Amino acid sequence: MTPTRIIGIDPGTHTGIADWDATTQKFIQVLTLPVHRALAYVQDVTLHNAPCPPVIFEDARQRTWFGHNVGRERLQGAGAAKRDATIWADFLEDREIPHIARKPSAGSTGWDSGKFRHITKWDGRTSEHARDAGVLVYGLTVGEIASVIRSWSLSRAHPPAHTSARR
């Protein structure tokens, strides 16, 4: 049986979460939480819903562009974003929660509240982080959720040839 829910995560100190229902094509929740509460939210949703909803999170480790004027503060911020992505990857993997790490891409972030409300019909208050999480999962169908799970299952069955530093 394929889950009908999927969770989008925009990692950070202020973590964006979007809980999407593919059957109704509506958000269940769009919010921003401190990272420890975001981890607890995902654990609670995945433990109490069968089958387990998968997660898509933005993975700053895959970012290949940084723009102009890359100063020290920006590089420190990039390092923190990469650390947060690693925390989420480890958390999801340790709990065997199906997940996909998505590369940040131009146009998939930074929607203002008006655009987000108009396109998604979500009337609640949102932060930039919550909207970025919402964009990751908005409009996904049950078939696309099944594809996320298949991709995750295949990645576990055929891990990369290189060895991981993490044991």
N, C-alpha and C positions, 0 to 999 in steps of 0.2 A: 504494500500500500504506500502510495506517495504522499508525503506531507502536503498540506495546503498552505502552510505558513512558511515564511522565510524571514530571517532577521538581517538587516543591514547594520554595519558598524563603521563609524568614523572614529578610529582610535585617537586617544589623547587624554590629557588630564581631565578635560571636559569631553567625555565620550558621547558621540551622537549615536542614537539607537532608533531604528525604524523597524517595526514589526508589521509585516505585510501579509494579508490574507488573499491568496490568489483566486479563491473561489468567489468572494464578494468583490474582488478588485478594489479593496479599501484598506487603509492603514488601520491596524488595531491600536497602535501606539507610535508616536513620534516624540522623542524626548532627549534630553541631555542629562547625563548623570556623571558623578565622579567615577573614575575607573573602577574602584572596588565595588561600587553599587552596580555598575554596568555588567561586570563579570557575574555578580550574583543574579542579576535580571536574566542574563542568558542561561545560566545554569538552571534557574527555576523554570523558565519556559521550556527548555529542552528536556528536563527531567519529568515534567508534568504533562507533556503532550506526546502522544504516540500516534504515528511515528515521529521521531525527533526532527524538529524543523532545522534545516541547514542554515548556515551563516555565510554571508559575503562580507568581507571586510576590506577596507582600503589599505593596501600594503605599501607604505612609503619606501620599503627596501627595494621595490621595483622601479622607483622613480628614476628617470634618466635625464630629466631637464630641471634646471634650477633658476633659469632666467638670468638677467644681468645683475651686476653689482652684488655678487655673492659675498656678503660680509660675514664676520665672525658670528654675529647673533643668528643669522640665517642658517649657517652651518650647524650651530648648536641646536637650533630648532629642528633641523633635518635629522640630527642624531637622536634627539628625543622621539621624533616620530618613528624612526626606524626601531628604536627600543620598544615603543608601544606596540608596533606591529609584531615584533618578536614575542612579546608577552601574550598577545591574542592568539598567535599561531600555536604557541606552546600550550596555552590553556585549552584551546579547542582540540588539539591533537591528544593531549593527555586524557581528555574526557570522551574521546572518540565521537565528537560532534562533527557531522559532515560540514565542510567549509571550503570556500574558495577565497584565495587572496587576490584581490583585483588591483591592477596597476592604476595609479592616479592618472587621469587623463584630462586634457583641457576641455572645458565645457561641461564636465560632469560634476563640477563643484562650483560653489559661489552663487547659487541661485538666491535671489533676494526673497523675502517672505511673500511678496505679492505674486511673483512668478510661481513659487512653490504652491501657494494656495490656489491660484488659477488653474494650474495644470493638474494637481493631485486632488483637489477638492478637500484637502485637510484644513479644517478651520481653527485648529488649536494653535497656540503659540509655539514657535519654533526658534531654535538658535541656528546659526550657520552650520554647526556640527550636526545637529539633528537633520537639517535639510540635506546635507551631504550624504548622510546615511540613508535617507529616504530615496535619493536619486539612485542609489545602488540597487534597490529592490523594486522601485515603483514600476507597476505594469507587468511584472513577471507572471507567467501562467503556471499552472500545475505542471505542464510538460517541461517548462524551463526549469522549474524546481527539481524535477526528476533528473534533468540533465546535469544540474549542479551536483547532485548526489552521485550520479554515474561518474562524473569527472573526478570527484573526490575518491570514490572507490577504486578507480583505475590508478590514480596517483599513489594510493596505498599499496596496491597490488604490484606496481612497477615503480619502485622508488628510483630517484636519480642515481646514476652510477657513482657519483662522488660520495665520499664519506662525510658524515656530519660531525661537527665538533661537539655536538650535544649528545650525550649518552644517558 
